[in-house]
Amino acid sequence: MKKHIKIIVASLFITAGLTFSTASFAQPDPPVVPVTGTGTAMGGGSAPIGSGLFILLTAAAGYGAKKVRNIYNSRKEAE
């Protein structure tokens, strides 16, 4: 059993070391924003959030319905 624990701990340390070492690399510079003739930055570049928000709300509603159903079933069994 101790051998398995040592292997698991060693694996976790190696995985953590490889995972967190990539965060130390320098990130590239942000791109230069093109400027219009008026001196303001050009518009655009916004990401649509409509469908992602719909998916998130649907998942939250499903999770909530599951929790309510579980509570209802547990109360029904307790009676």
C-alpha distances in whole Angstrom, upper triangle without the diagonal:
4,5,5,6,9,10,11,13,14,15,17,19,20,21,23,24,26,27,29,30,33,34,36,38,41,43,46,49,50,53,57,58,62,65,68,71,71,68,66,63,63,61,58,55,54,51,52,49,51,49,46,47,47,44,42,45,44,40,41,43,41,38,40,42,38,38,41,41,37,39,42,40,38,41,43,40,40,44
4,5,5,6,9,10,10,12,14,15,17,18,20,21,22,24,26,27,28,31,32,33,36,39,41,44,48,49,52,55,57,61,63,67,70,70,67,65,61,62,60,58,54,53,51,52,50,51,49,46,47,48,45,43,45,45,41,42,44,42,39,42,43,40,39,43,42,39,41,44,42,40,43,45,42,42,46
4,5,5,6,9,10,11,12,14,15,17,18,20,21,23,24,26,27,29,31,32,34,38,40,43,46,48,51,54,56,59,62,65,69,69,66,64,61,61,60,57,53,52,50,51,49,51,49,45,47,48,44,43,46,45,41,42,45,43,40,42,44,41,40,44,43,40,42,45,43,41,45,47,44,44,48
4,5,5,6,9,10,10,12,14,15,16,18,20,21,22,24,26,28,29,31,33,37,38,41,44,46,48,52,54,57,60,63,67,67,64,61,58,58,57,54,50,50,47,48,46,47,45,42,43,44,41,39,42,42,38,38,41,39,36,39,40,37,37,40,40,37,39,42,40,38,42,43,41,41,45
4,5,5,6,8,10,11,12,14,15,16,18,20,21,22,24,26,28,29,32,35,36,40,43,44,47,51,52,56,58,62,65,65,62,60,56,57,55,53,49,48,46,47,44,46,44,41,42,43,40,38,41,41,37,37,40,38,35,38,39,36,35,39,39,36,38,41,39,37,41,42,40,40,44
4,5,5,6,8,10,11,12,14,15,16,18,20,21,22,25,26,27,30,33,35,38,42,43,46,50,52,55,58,61,64,64,61,59,56,56,55,53,49,48,46,47,45,48,46,42,44,45,42,40,43,43,39,39,42,41,38,40,42,39,38,42,42,39,41,44,43,41,44,46,44,44,48
4,6,5,6,9,10,11,12,14,15,16,18,20,21,23,25,26,28,32,34,37,40,42,44,48,50,53,56,59,63,63,60,58,54,55,54,51,47,47,44,45,44,46,44,40,42,43,40,38,41,41,37,38,41,39,36,39,41,38,38,41,41,38,40,44,42,40,44,46,44,44,48
4,5,5,6,9,10,10,12,14,15,16,18,20,22,23,25,27,31,32,35,38,40,42,46,48,51,54,57,61,61,58,55,52,52,51,48,45,44,41,42,40,42,40,37,38,40,36,35,38,37,34,34,37,36,33,35,37,34,34,38,38,35,37,40,39,37,40,42,40,41,45
4,5,5,6,9,10,10,12,14,15,16,18,21,22,23,26,29,31,34,37,38,41,45,47,50,53,56,60,60,57,54,51,52,50,48,44,44,41,43,41,43,41,38,39,41,37,35,38,39,35,35,38,37,34,36,39,36,35,39,39,36,38,41,40,39,42,44,42,42,46
4,5,5,6,9,10,11,12,14,15,16,19,21,22,24,28,29,33,36,38,40,44,46,49,52,56,59,59,56,54,51,51,50,48,44,44,41,43,41,44,42,39,40,42,39,37,40,40,37,37,40,39,36,39,41,38,38,42,42,39,41,44,43,42,45,47,45,46,49
4,5,5,6,8,10,11,12,14,15,17,19,21,23,26,28,31,34,36,38,42,44,47,50,53,57,57,54,52,49,49,48,45,41,41,39,40,38,41,39,35,37,39,35,34,37,37,34,34,38,36,33,36,38,36,36,39,40,37,39,42,41,40,43,45,44,44,48
4,5,5,6,8,10,10,12,14,16,17,19,21,25,26,29,32,34,37,40,42,45,48,51,55,55,52,49,46,47,45,43,39,39,36,38,36,38,37,33,35,36,33,32,35,35,31,32,35,34,31,34,36,34,33,37,37,35,37,40,39,38,41,43,42,42,46
4,5,5,6,9,10,10,12,15,16,17,19,23,25,28,31,33,36,39,41,45,47,51,54,54,51,49,46,46,46,43,40,39,37,39,37,40,39,35,37,39,36,34,37,37,34,34,38,37,34,37,39,37,36,40,41,38,40,43,43,41,44,47,45,45,49
4,5,5,6,9,10,11,13,15,16,18,22,23,27,30,32,34,38,40,43,46,50,53,53,50,48,45,45,45,42,39,39,37,38,37,40,38,35,37,39,36,34,37,38,34,35,39,37,35,38,40,38,38,41,42,40,42,45,44,43,46,48,47,48,51
4,5,5,6,9,10,12,13,15,17,21,22,25,28,30,32,36,38,41,44,47,51,51,48,46,43,43,42,39,36,35,33,35,34,36,34,31,33,35,32,30,34,34,31,32,35,34,32,34,37,35,34,38,39,37,39,42,41,40,43,46,44,45,49
4,5,5,6,8,10,11,13,16,19,20,24,27,28,31,34,36,40,43,46,49,49,46,44,41,41,40,38,35,34,32,34,33,35,34,30,32,34,31,30,33,34,30,31,35,34,31,34,36,34,34,38,39,37,38,42,41,40,43,45,44,45,48
4,5,6,6,9,10,11,13,17,19,22,25,27,30,34,36,39,42,46,49,49,46,44,41,41,41,39,35,35,34,36,35,38,36,33,35,37,34,32,36,37,34,34,38,37,35,37,40,38,38,41,42,40,42,45,45,44,47,49,48,49,52
4,6,5,7,10,11,12,16,17,20,24,26,28,32,34,37,40,44,47,47,44,42,39,40,39,37,33,33,32,34,33,36,34,31,33,35,33,31,35,36,33,33,37,36,34,37,39,38,37,41,42,40,42,45,45,44,47,49,49,49,53
4,6,6,8,10,12,15,16,19,22,24,26,30,32,35,38,41,45,45,42,40,37,37,36,34,30,30,28,30,29,32,31,28,30,32,29,28,31,32,29,30,34,33,31,34,36,34,34,38,39,37,39,42,42,42,44,47,46,47,50
4,5,5,7,10,13,14,18,21,22,26,29,31,34,37,40,44,44,41,39,36,36,36,34,30,30,29,31,30,33,32,29,30,33,30,29,32,33,30,31,35,34,32,34,37,36,35,39,40,39,40,44,44,43,45,48,47,48,51
4,5,6,8,11,13,17,20,22,25,28,30,34,37,40,43,44,40,39,36,36,36,34,31,31,30,33,32,35,34,31,33,35,33,31,35,36,34,34,38,38,35,38,41,39,39,43,44,42,44,47,47,46,49,52,51,52,55
4,5,6,9,10,14,17,19,22,25,27,31,34,37,40,41,38,36,33,33,33,31,27,28,27,29,29,32,31,28,30,33,31,29,33,34,32,33,36,36,34,37,40,38,38,42,43,42,44,47,47,46,49,51,51,52,55
4,6,8,9,13,15,17,20,23,26,29,32,35,38,39,35,33,30,31,31,29,26,26,25,28,27,31,30,27,29,32,30,28,31,33,31,31,35,35,33,36,39,37,37,41,42,41,42,46,46,45,48,50,50,51,54
4,6,9,12,15,17,21,24,26,30,32,36,39,39,36,34,31,32,32,31,28,28,28,31,30,34,34,30,32,35,33,32,35,37,34,35,39,39,37,39,42,41,41,44,46,44,46,49,50,49,51,54,54,54,57
4,6,9,13,15,18,21,24,27,30,34,37,37,34,32,29,30,31,29,26,27,27,30,30,34,33,30,32,35,33,32,36,37,35,36,40,40,38,40,43,42,42,46,47,46,48,51,51,51,53,56,56,56,59
4,7,9,12,15,18,21,24,27,30,33,34,30,29,26,28,28,27,24,25,25,29,29,33,33,30,32,35,34,32,36,38,36,36,40,41,39,41,44,44,44,47,49,48,49,52,53,52,55,57,57,58,61
4,7,9,12,15,18,21,24,27,30,31,28,26,23,24,25,23,20,22,22,25,26,29,30,27,29,32,31,30,33,35,33,34,38,38,37,39,42,42,42,45,47,46,48,50,51,51,53,56,56,57,60
4,6,9,12,15,18,21,24,27,28,25,24,21,22,23,21,19,21,21,25,26,29,30,27,30,33,32,31,34,36,35,36,39,40,39,41,44,44,44,47,49,48,50,53,54,54,56,58,58,59,62
4,6,9,12,15,18,21,24,25,22,20,18,19,20,20,17,19,21,24,26,29,30,28,30,33,33,32,35,37,36,37,40,41,40,42,45,45,45,48,50,50,51,54,55,55,57,59,60,61,64
4,7,9,12,15,19,22,22,19,17,14,16,16,16,14,16,17,21,22,26,27,25,27,30,30,29,32,34,34,34,38,39,38,40,43,43,44,46,48,48,49,52,53,54,56,58,59,59,62
4,6,9,12,16,19,20,17,16,13,13,15,14,12,15,17,21,23,26,27,26,28,31,31,30,33,35,35,36,39,40,40,42,44,45,45,48,50,50,51,54,55,56,58,60,60,61,64
4,6,9,13,16,17,14,13,10,11,13,14,13,16,18,22,24,28,29,28,30,33,33,33,35,38,38,38,41,43,42,44,47,48,48,50,52,53,54,56,58,58,60,62,63,64,67
4,6,10,13,14,11,10,6,7,10,11,10,14,16,20,22,25,27,26,28,31,32,31,34,36,36,37,40,41,41,43,45,46,47,49,51,52,53,55,57,57,59,61,62,63,66
4,7,10,11,10,9,6,6,10,11,12,15,18,21,24,27,29,29,30,33,34,34,36,38,39,40,42,44,44,45,48,49,50,52,54,55,56,58,59,60,62,64,65,66,68
4,7,8,6,6,5,6,10,12,14,17,20,23,26,28,31,30,31,34,36,36,37,40,41,41,43,45,46,47,49,51,51,53,55,56,57,59,61,62,63,65,67,68,70
4,5,6,6,6,6,10,13,15,18,21,24,27,29,31,32,32,35,37,37,38,41,42,42,44,47,47,48,50,52,53,54,56,58,59,60,62,63,65,66,68,69,71
4,6,8,9,10,13,16,19,21,25,27,30,32,35,35,36,38,40,40,42,44,45,46,48,50,51,52,54,56,56,58,60,61,62,64,66,67,68,70,72,73,74
4,6,9,10,13,16,19,21,25,27,30,32,34,35,35,38,40,40,41,43,45,45,47,49,50,50,53,55,55,56,59,60,61,62,65,66,67,68,70,71,73
4,7,9,12,16,18,20,24,26,29,31,34,34,34,37,39,38,40,43,44,44,46,48,48,49,52,53,54,55,58,59,59,61,63,64,65,67,69,70,72
4,7,9,13,15,16,20,23,25,27,30,30,30,33,35,35,36,39,40,40,42,44,45,45,48,50,50,51,54,55,56,58,60,60,62,64,65,66,68
4,6,10,11,13,17,20,22,25,27,27,28,31,32,32,34,36,37,37,40,42,42,43,46,47,48,49,51,53,53,55,57,58,59,61,63,64,66
4,7,9,12,15,18,21,23,25,25,26,29,31,31,32,35,36,36,38,40,41,42,44,46,47,48,50,52,53,54,56,57,59,60,62,63,65
4,7,9,12,14,17,19,22,22,23,25,27,27,29,31,32,33,35,37,38,39,41,43,43,45,47,48,49,51,53,54,55,57,59,60,62
4,6,9,11,14,16,19,19,20,22,24,24,26,28,29,30,32,34,35,36,38,40,41,42,44,46,47,48,50,51,53,54,56,57,59
4,6,10,13,15,17,17,18,21,22,22,24,26,27,28,30,32,33,34,36,38,39,40,42,43,45,46,48,49,51,52,54,55,57
4,7,9,12,14,14,15,18,19,19,21,23,24,25,27,29,30,31,33,34,35,37,39,40,41,43,45,46,47,49,51,52,54
4,6,9,11,10,12,15,15,16,18,20,21,22,24,26,26,28,30,31,32,34,36,37,38,40,42,43,45,46,48,49,51
4,6,8,8,9,12,13,14,16,17,19,20,22,23,24,26,28,29,30,32,33,35,36,38,39,41,42,44,45,47,49
4,6,5,6,9,10,10,12,14,15,16,18,20,21,22,24,26,27,28,30,31,33,34,36,37,39,40,42,43,45
4,6,5,6,9,10,11,12,14,15,17,18,20,21,22,24,26,27,29,30,32,33,35,36,38,39,41,42,44
4,5,5,6,9,10,10,12,14,15,16,18,20,21,23,24,26,27,29,30,31,33,35,36,37,39,41,42
4,5,5,6,9,10,11,12,14,15,17,18,20,21,23,24,26,27,29,30,32,33,35,36,38,39,41
4,5,5,6,9,10,10,12,14,15,16,18,20,21,22,24,26,27,28,30,32,33,34,36,38,39
4,5,5,6,9,10,10,12,14,15,16,18,20,21,22,24,26,27,28,30,32,33,34,36,38
4,6,5,6,9,10,11,12,14,15,16,18,20,21,23,24,26,27,29,30,31,33,35,37
4,5,5,6,9,10,11,12,14,15,17,18,20,21,23,24,26,27,29,30,32,33,35
4,5,5,6,9,10,10,12,14,15,16,18,20,21,22,24,26,27,28,30,32,33
4,5,5,6,9,10,10,12,14,15,16,18,20,21,22,24,26,27,29,30,32
4,5,5,6,9,10,11,12,14,15,17,18,20,21,23,24,26,27,29,31
4,5,5,6,9,10,11,12,14,15,17,18,20,21,23,24,26,27,29
4,5,5,6,9,10,10,12,14,15,16,18,20,21,22,24,26,27
4,5,5,6,9,10,10,12,14,15,16,18,20,21,22,24,26
4,5,5,6,9,10,11,12,14,15,17,19,20,21,23,25
4,5,5,6,9,10,11,12,14,15,17,18,20,21,23
4,5,5,6,9,10,10,12,14,15,16,18,20,21
4,5,5,6,9,10,10,12,14,15,16,18,20
4,5,5,6,9,10,11,12,14,15,17,19
4,5,5,6,9,10,11,12,14,15,17
4,5,5,6,9,10,10,12,14,16
4,5,5,6,9,10,11,12,15
4,5,5,6,9,10,11,13
4,6,5,6,9,10,11
4,5,5,6,9,10
4,5,5,6,9
4,5,5,7
4,5,6
4,5
4
